[in-house]
Structures are given as structure tokens and as C-alpha cells.
Amino acid sequence: MGKQGSPRSPRPDVVDVKDYQTRNSECLPGSDPILGRRLSGGDNNWKSKVALLHDLKHEYGKLGSCKAVYVGKRHLWFRKHVKSIVFMFALMGSLFLLDSFLVSLFDSINLQNSSSSRTSSDLKGGRTAHGNEEEPPVQMYGRLQNLAYSALAEKELKQEPSNFWEEPWKASLWKPCADRKESKKLGQPDKNNGYIMVSANGGLNQQRVAICNAVALASLLNATLVLPRFLYSNVWKDPSQFGDIYQEEYFVNVMKDEVNIIKELPSHLKSLDIEAIGSLITDADIVKEAKPIDYLTKVLPLLLQNGVVHLLGFGNRLGFDPLPARLQKLRCKCNFHALKFVPKIQEAGSLLIRRIRKYDAAQRMLDKQLVGDFLPGSPSKKHDSERGPSKYLALHLRFEVDMIAYSLCDFGGGEKEKRELQAYRESHFPLLIERLKHSKSISSSELRNLGRCPLTPEEAALVLAGLGFKRGTYIYLASSRIYGGKSRMLSFTSLYPNLVTKETLLTPSELAPFRNFSSQLAALDFIACATADVFAMTDSGSQLSSLVSGFRTYYGGGHAPTLRPNKKRLAAILSENSTIGWNSFEDRVRNMIEEGQSVFIRGYGRSIYRQPRSPECMCRTH
């Protein structure tokens, strides 16, 4: 973060997903007008099509009966009129095919019309990544899209639920226990070696990791930790500090038995020029992969000499194996138990959950951990307890302009898109451009086959369809800055129109306290994703996806599945777009996801925040 060449540089304005979402009071069960703000994907036409298919089957049944009567009683009459009967069947089949074509056409037209209905009010003078003109839909896998559309229609008739709403049964054998009391309490050391100050960079999730790594460092050096501060970033443009996002007193109290944490540096040390006395430590002084021994040999002497050290830009440090078990346990306890969002964020997060579920009670431990008492233990309305909550899937779709520009991949947008992405690279990633001049070029198809290309909205929709999620599935989209806006999302919403975001679930007045605070808005996405019935990611390297999936593993009780596509395997499947049958596509996509859901103990070198199934973090029951 903040380094030249990083794919997290400032982004040009792009169209938010909310720009093409419209009001529809029948979006979710009931008639909540707030939940009604979603894409109108032609559901009425879809339902008419399904109903027509039922009617035709009914008519065929009646005609079959009539045919049997005529064969039995008036055989000669049937032979005389057989051509007319065959013609009638052919005519009805042609009409059905024509109707299917027209419905599909009108679905597309309705979606485009609805997606543009709010653009003028939502953009407020902004511009899209492609300018203000209307862009045609971008589609790379037209044949598979058509197969998916037909498969979803068939599933609507069969009423078969996807089996990916649940985790493998072995997941339920692991329970949270990072906060368990040791039989022999170690406690804090008698001697305090000094004070550690940490200034964390990045966004919400990078800062969260830095906080918990700082706790481990303070324990390692027998030091007192000053409540970490967050650096202001020209990318995130958020002045929020620790107390604006997390509950300070709660954090200090949860960690007090292991690490002493104070809110401010003691007054006798405030006047010190930290840099002048040599106690300022930057990322250049301590490499990312530094081991505990490196901190003991390089940082501890400065701490003992000056009484204070300041780690500036403390990012993903002290997070690599080998790490003593007690430090790993501290990192787990900090991440999963000590960091609670402030009430303002918890309350808004509970509104998101209530409105998409149409249910106002906590469902499981995940809900209580993230929003506290803002979701009661039992529903307040009788019909809630009778009907139960609506299920939803949360999707973290990483398709921002900086990410796709840095990838060097082709996303089917033609020459105009290529020129735009190249211009963005030259403006924001000069080191990348310089490196490309002295390295062997790799084609976009090679990059995709290697699994290095971000998934497009179209590819994400095809994966969900291959896993058997129905067209009517309600999908919460985390982070709505999708490059290409409406033209990119059309291929997704034509298959899954029930798409909602925090901007459509909350009213403008409810969102107002979070405007211009990107980390606080990201916290709302964190809550909605972590508490979802299913969480799907498109980039396993994303910090948000890693932390959310770890939180679901820790508190999900084996009932919080996470879907992790393997981009390399998926690229191989999609490369057969022109020939692969839908059944084969489904089988291969499902095998890919099932392998990613395997239950195993955290491997060496794997992040304990993402994979907490380890003796230091979770306990296995028998």
C-alpha cells in the first residue's frame, strides 16, 4: 500500500452497481420498499415463461388423451386428419420457440432500460470509466450464457435446491477457543521494556491485520502497546482512527491479561523526537518476512535504549511461520475476540441483515459477534418465526479498474478498453511499465490459463449457475465499484437479477454518517459478507475475502460455506465455451468448488486469520 507499482493506486470514476439498480417493491419476500431497490431483470416475463411451459405440458397431455380416443374409436378419421394434427403440433412448438426468443429479447431490453433509469440522479456529475455515452453489453461466453439461462429455467420447474448452501459435515467438528483460559496462566511479564507505537497503513482489513500483529509484537518484546493509529491514505481518503471503527475499552479489556495496552503515550515521552533519537522504524528497516528473532535483535535494543519505538507503515509483519504458539494464539484472540465494531457500525450492519433476510432475530454466533445486541435472540413478529429468514449469498466481486489494469489481461471490451487500461497503467503504474520493457511479454490468453486474470461478472455468474443456485437467489454485492458498470454487469444480472448492495438496502439518511469514510463503509460489507448464508469470492488473495472466510470458519459452526473458485481450473473449463455441454460444465465447476471446501488443519505458511483451524486458535471435538 502506498508503494509505486502497487495495484492499489487511485482509481478513475467508474459506475457504481447502484447506478443501475431500480426500485421494485417485490424484490424480497414482503413489501419492504427499501429492499425493493434492485435490478429489474424481467422477472414477470420469466414467470410467464415458466407458466407457459406448464400450460403447454398440460395441453400436450390433453392432446395425447384425444389422440388415444381417436385411435381407439375413429381410426379412419385419424388417418384422414393426421397431417392436420402434425401441423398443429409443429405450429405450437414454433410459437413456443418464438415466445422464448421474444421473452429473452424483452428481458434484455427491460434490464437495459431499468439500469439506466437512475443514472442521472446517482452519478451527480460524475463520469463512467468509458465516458458518459451508453456502452453496449460486454459478453465473452455467449453460448454458455444461453445454456445457463435454459438450465436456470429448468431448475425453476424442478425446485431442486443447490447443495452448496451447506458445508461438509467435518467443518462442524471445530469450535472457537482462542480465548480459553490456560490452566497455568502466564499473564504479563513483571518487567516492561518500553512502549511500542504503530501506525498502520492500508484500508480496513490491512489495518485489522496490523493491529493484531502489533499485539503479538508487544508480547514478544515485553512492551506496552499504545493504541495503534491509522495512516491517512490518498487512495482510501479516510481519516478514521481506531475508536471510529472499533470499541477501544473492549479491546483493551479483552487483551489485558496478556498485553498491556494504553490509549496514549505517557506525557514524559510525548515531547521526544522519535526520528531524531533513531526509534522510527519503517518497512524498509524490517523486511516483510522477518522472523521473531529479527525483532529481538534489531528492535528490542532500540526499545531498551530509548524507551519507545514507532513502527511506521506496520503492515503484514510478524505474520509468517515459524511463530511461537503463544503468539499465534494472541493473534487469533485479537482478531476473533477483541476487535468489536463500534455501535454505530453494528446498528447499520444489523439493518442490512434484517432487510435482506426479512427477519429481525440473530440466527447464529456469527450474528451476535458482529452486531451484538442489535439483533435480538428471538423474532419480534409472529410471522417471522413462522416463515423464517430468507437466505442470501454474499459475493465479493473484485473487478476494480486498478486490479484489472495491473493484471495485463484482456476482458473482451475491444480496442477501446485496451487503450483505456493501457493509459491507466502508464498513469498509475510507471514501475510496471518500466518492468515490462525489460521482460518477456506474456499474452492475455497465457495469463488467463495461468489463473492470473480477475474473474469478470459474467464468469462469476456462470460459476453460480454451474453450482445450481437458482435465478431468484438474493445476492449481496460487496464493494460496488465495478469497472465498466452497467455494460459489464448485464451478463450477471440477466441470470441473477436480485442483486442488492448497502446503498440499496439502506436509506440515504442511514448511510449519511458513513459517507467519506471508506473504512467504515467496508466494515458494513464485512458484516454482510460474514453473516451471509453463503459467501463467494472471486479473488482468494483479497484481504477482505481472507478475513471474512476466516471469521466464518471460526464462528460458523460448520454452517457457513465459502466458495473459492480456482481461477486456473476455471480458465481451462471456460476455454471450452464453444463445445462443452452444460452437464459437463456443472460437474467440473462443482468438483472445483468442492475441493476448495475441504476441511483441513492450517498448513505451514498459511494465514491463521484465513485458516484458523489449528490448535492455537480452534479446538477439535470428537
N, C-alpha and C positions, 0 to 999 in steps of 0.2 A: 504494500500500500504506500503510495507516495513515491515509489521509485520509478524512474523513467523506464519505459518499456513494459510496465505492468499493464494488464488488460483492465485496470480499474481507473482509467482516466476519465475526465469529464465528458459527458455524452451530449450530442446534439438533441434537440427536442424531437421526441417521437410521439406517436399517437398512443395514448393510454387505452387499455382494454375498455375502460368505462366510456370511451368516446363513441362506441357503437353499441352500447347496451341500452335498451329501452324499457319503459315501464310496461308491466303486464301483471295485473292483479292475480293471475292464476299461475304464477311461476312455481310456487311451492304449495303444499297442501294448506288449505285455508285461504284466506283472502287478505293477508297482510300486505298493504301497499308498498311497504319498504322492501320486502322480499320480492315484490313483483318487478323490480327493476332488473331486467336481464335481457338477453338476446331473444328476439322473436324469431325462432328458427322454422316457422311454418308448421307448428305442432298440429294446428287444426287440419291442415292438408294431410299431414302424416296420419292422424287418427282416421280421417275419411278414407285414406288409402287402405288402412288395416281393416276398417269396417267393410269396405267394398270387397276386399278379399274374402271376408267371412260370407258376404252375401252371394258372391259368385260360387263359393263352395256349396252354399245352400241350394242355389239354382241348379248346379250340376247334379246334386243329389236328387232333386225333383225330376230333372230331365232323365236321369238314369232310371228312375221308377217308371216314368212314362214309357221309356223305351222298352222296359220289360213287359209292360202291359200290351203294347202294340205287337211285340214279337209273339206273345202268347196267344192273342185273340185275333189280331188282324195282320197276319204275316204278309199277305199280298199287298195290303195298304202300305206297310213299312217299306217293302221293296220298291214300290212305286215312288215313295217320297224320300228315299234315303239321301238323295243328293241335296234336297232342301234342308234336311236335318244336319248333314255335314256342313253345309254352308252357314247355317245358324250358329253352330259351334265355332266355326272359323271366324265369323263376324264378332261373336262375343269375345273371343281371345284377342282379336285385333283391337277391339275397343278397350280392353283391359290394359294392353300394352301402351296404347295411346294415352290412356289416363295416367299410367305410371310415368310416362315421359313428361306429360304436362304438369303433374304434381311436382316432379323433381325440378322442372323449369321454374314453376311458380315459387317453390321453396327458395331457390337461389335468388329470385327477384325480390321476394319479401325480405329475405335476410339482408340483401344489399340496401334496400330501402330503409329498413329499420336501423341498420348500423350507421346510417348517415343522418338519422333524424335528430341526434343530439350533438353533432359535431360542432355546430356554430356556437352553442352555449357552453360546451365543455372546453373547447380549445382556448377561448378567451384571448384571441390574438396570437396564439402560438402557431407553430408550423410543424408539419409532419417531417419525417425523415426524407420524404420524397417531394416535399413542397405541398402546396395546397390543392393540387389537382387530384381528381379521383383516380386511384390506381386500380388496374384490373386484378382479379384474384390470382395468387401465385400457387400453382399446383405442380408437384413433381411426380406424383404417383396416381394419375387419374384412374387407371384400371383398378388398382387396389381400393381406391376410394369408392368406386362403384360396387365392388364386391362387398366392402364393409357396409355400405348403405343397405344392400339387399340382405346381408346377414343380420343386421340390427332389426330389420322389418320382420324377419322370420322369428327372431328371438322374442319379439313383442307378442307374437301369437303363441309361442310355446311357453312363455312365462318361466323360463329357466334362469335362476339366479347364478351369478358368477361365483365360483368357489374361492375367489381371491379377496372376499370380504373377511376372511379369517386367516390366522397364522397357523403354521404347523403346530401340532399339539405339544411338541417338545419345548416350545417357547414359554409355555406356562409353568415350566419347572424352575424357572429362575425368578428370584424375588429381590427387591431392593434391600440393601443392608449396609450401605456406606456410612450410615450414621449409627451403626450398632456400637454399644459400649463394650470396650475391651475389659477382660477380666482383670488385667493388670494395667491400670490407667497410667499412661506415660505423662500426660499433661505438658505444660510449658516448662522450658528449662529455667533454672534459677537465675542464670546469667543472661542479660540482654546485651547483645553485641552492637546494637545501634538501631538506626531507623532506615527503612527502605521506602523510597518514593518511586512510584511507577506512573508513567504517562503512556497510556495505551493508544495506539492508532487504529485506523480502520473503522468499520461500521459496527453495528450492534453485536454481531456474532464473533468478530475478531476481538472485540473488547471483552466479551464474556470469557473467551479462552484466556486472554491475557490476565484477567482478574484472578482466575483460579490457578494459573501458573505462578502468579506473584505470591499467592498464599503458600504454595509449595516451596518457593524460593525463600520466603521469610522463615519457614520452619527449618529448612536446610541450613540457613546461616544463623539460626537462633536470634532473629531480629524481630523488631516490631514493625508491622506494616502500616504505613499511612494509607488511608482510603485512596485507592487508585483514581487518577484523573484521566479524562479522555481528551486527546488532542483534537483540535478543530481541523477538519479536512475540507479542502476546496472541492473535493468530489462529493462528499456527503452533505456538506454545508449544514451541519447540525451542532449547535452549541451545548447540547445536553451534557450534563455531568452525572456522576454515579447516582446521586439522590433523585434525579429526574426520572430515572428508569427503574432502579432497584431500591428496596427498603433498607436503609442504612443500619438502623438499630437491629433489625432482624439478622442481617448479615453478620454484624459484629458478635451478637449473642450466640449464633449457631457455631461460630468458629472459635469462641473464646477459650475453650478447653485445650485447643491445640496451638493457636496462634493469637498473639495479642495484636489487635487492630485498633487504631485511633483515627479520628477524623482529620486532625491537622498536626503538622509538625510542631513540636514544643517551641515555645517563644524564643528560647535562647539559641535555637538553631535557624530560625526564620531569616535572620539577617545575614547568614553565610552566603557567600558567592560560590554556589556548588561547582560551577565550571572552573572557577579560579583555583579552588583547592584540589581539583583533579578528581572529584567524586561524580562527575557526569559521565554516564556510560551509555553509549549508543549501540545500535545494531552492528555497526562496523567493528566495535570493540569485542563483542561476544557473538560468535557465529551462531546461526540458527540451530545447528546440530550439536551445540556444546553440551557436554555431559556435566553431571553434578560436580565432578572433580574440578572442572574448569572454573566453576563459580567459586569453589572453595579456594582455589589458588590465585584467581585474578580479582574477584570482587570482595571476598572476606578481608584481605589485608587493607583495602581502602576503607572498608566499613569500620574496622578496628582503629584505624589511624584518624579518621575524620568524624566518626560517629554517625555519618549519614552518607548514603549513596542514592543517586537518582538515575533510574533506568529509563531512558528516553526512547519512545517508539517500541516498547516491550511487546513484541507480537507473539508469534508461535515459538516461544522459548521454553526450555526445560520441559519439553513435551515428548521427548524421544527415549526409547529404550536404549540401554538398561536404566531403569529408575527404581529406587528402593520402594518396596511395597507400601511403606507408611506414607511416602509422598504421593503415590498413586491414589491411595485411599483419601488423602486430603483433597486432591484434585476432584475426585468423584463427589465427596461430601460438599465441596464448594459449589460445583456445577448443578448437582441434582437436589440439594437441600438448602443451601444458604442463600442463593440468589432468587429472591421473590420480586416480581414486578410490583411497582407502586400501585395503590388502589385505583388511581385514575386509569391506568392501563388495564388492570384486572376487570374493572367495570365495563370498559369498552369491549374488551375481549369476550366477556360473558354475553354482551349483546349480540356479537357476531354468532356465537354458538347457539343462543336461544333462537335467533331468527332463521338460521339455515336449518336447524333441527325442528323448529316449531314445537319446542319443548323446553320448559324452564327449570329443569332439575339436573343436577350432576349425574352423570352416568357411571363414572369410574374414578379411580385415583388420579388419573391424568387431569381431569377437570378441576378437582379440588386443589391440586398442586399449582395449577397455573392461574386460576381465577379466584381461589379462596372461597369465601362465603358469599360471593356474588351469584353463585348457583346453589340453591338450597338442596338439601338431601332428598326431598320428595317434591313431585309436581304440585303446583298450586291449583291447577284446574282439573276437574274430574275427567274431561275429555282427553287431557294429556295422558293421564295414567291408563286410560282405556286404549287409546290409539298408539301410544308410544312415539318415540322420536323418529324423525326422518333421517335416513342415512345419507352421508355425503362423502365425497372423495376430495381431498386437497391436492392440488398439483403445483409444484414449484417448477415453472417453465422458464428455463434460463435461455432467453433469446434476445438479450440486450445488444445494442449496436456495438459497444466496446468488445464484448465477448466474441461476437461473430466476425468482427473485423480482424481481431487478433488471430483467429483460428486459420485464416487464409483459405477457407473453404468456399465453394460455390453453392448457393442456396436456390438456384433456379429463377432468380429475379431478372435475368438478362443482363445486357451490357450496361444499362443504366445503373443497376445495383452494383455491378463490379466497379464502375467508376466511383460511385459514392463511397464504397468500402475502402477503396484504394486511397481516396482523398482523406478519409478519416484516419487511416493508418499513417499517412505522411504527416498529418497534423498532430496526432496524439502519441504515436509510437515511433519516433525517429530512430531509436536504438534497434527496433525490429527491422526497420527499412535498411539500416546500415548492415545489420547481420545478414539479411537476405542477399545483399550484394556480393558477399564473400562465401556463400554456401550454395550447395546444390539444390536446385529448385525441386519441389515435390508437387505433383499435380493434385488437384482437388479430389479426384477420384481415389488417389492413393491415400490421401489424408483421411477420407471417409472410411476406406477399408481398414485403416489402422485404428479407427474409433476415435479420431481426434476432432470430429466435427460436432458442434452442438446440435441437439435434436430440434427440428423445426416443429411448429404447432401441428402441422399435418402428420408428421411422424409420430408425435405423442398421441394424437387421436387414433391412429391406426393401431398402436400398441394397446390402448384401452379397449378398442373394438375386438382385437385379437384375444384379449383376456376375458371377453364375454360381458363387459359392463354395458348395460342397456342404454339406449338413446336417452331415456328420461333421467339418467343419473345426474344428481346435482353435484356440480363441480365448483369448488372454491379455488380461484386462481390467485396464488401468492405473487406479489410484485407484478404490476400490470404494465410495465414499460416494454412492450413487445415491439421489436424492430419491424417496421412495415405496417403496423397497426391493422386496420380492417382487412386489407388485401391478404395479409398473412394469416389472420385468424379465421377467415371464411371457411377454409378447408377443415378447421377444427369444429367450428360451430354448426356446420352443415350436418355433422354427425352427432355432436353433443351441444344442443342449444341452451341447456340450463346451466349457464355459466355466471357465477357471481364473484364479486370482489368486495373488499372492505368499503370501497367507495360506493357500491350499490346497496350494501346491507345497512350501512349507517347513514343517517341524515347529515346534511352539511353542518348543522349545528353540533352534532355529536362528533364529527371529525375535526371541527374547528380547533380544539385545544392541541391537536397533533400536527396541524399544518406547519410546514417549515421545520419539522423535527423528524428527519428521516429515520433515525434510530428508534424513535417511539412508534412510528408507523410500522417499522419492521417487527417490533415486538407484537403488534396485533397480528401480523402474518404468522409469527412464530406460534402464537396461541391457537389460531385457527387451523394451522397445519398439524400441530402436535395433538390436538384433540379430535381430529378427523377420524372417521371410521376406517378410511384407507388413506395413506399418504403416498403419492407418486412423485418421483424426482426425475429430471431429465439429465442432470449432471451430478454424478456422485462426488465430484470434487468440491462442490459448493459447501461453504461453511454452514449456511442455514440448513441445507439438507442433511449435513452430517450431524449437527446438534439436534435437530428435530427428530431424526431417526433414532439417535441415542436416547433421547428423552422418552420416546415411545417404547423402546426396548426396556428401559429401566422401570417405567411406571405402567406399561400397557397390560401387564399380567397375561401376556400371550394372546391378547385380543386387539392388537394394534398393528396390523400388517403394513409393511413398507415395500413399495415396488421400485426396484432398481434395474432399469434396462442396461444391458451390456452393449455399449454403442458399437463395438467391433462386430459382435454377433448379429446385431440388428442390421448393420450395414450389409452384411452378407445376405440376410434374408430379403431386404428391400431391393438388392441388386437384381433379384429375380422377378421384379414387378411385372414384367411383360408376360411371364409364363406361369408363375406359381399359382396353385389353386388355393381357395380360401381355407379349406380344411387343413392343408399343409401349413399355411401361414399361421393359423391358430395354434397348431401343435408346436411349432418351432418357437413362437413367441412365448407360449406358456412354459415350455421347458426352460427357456432362458430366464424367465422371472422366478420360477420355482427354485432353480439353482441358486439364485441370489437371495432366496429366503431361508437358506439352510441355517440351522441353529448350531452354532459352534462357539467355543471359548475364544476370546480375543487372541489373535495371533501376535507374534513378536513384531513390533514396529507399528502396529495398528493403534489408532487413536482410541483412548479409553472413553472419550466423550462420545464417540460414534458407536463404539462396540464395548459397552460396559459389562458384558458377560465375562467376568473374571473374578477370582477370589477376593481381590481388593475392593470390588465395587458391588457385586451381587452374590447372593447365596443360592446354591442349587438345592432344591428339595428332592426327596426320594419318594 
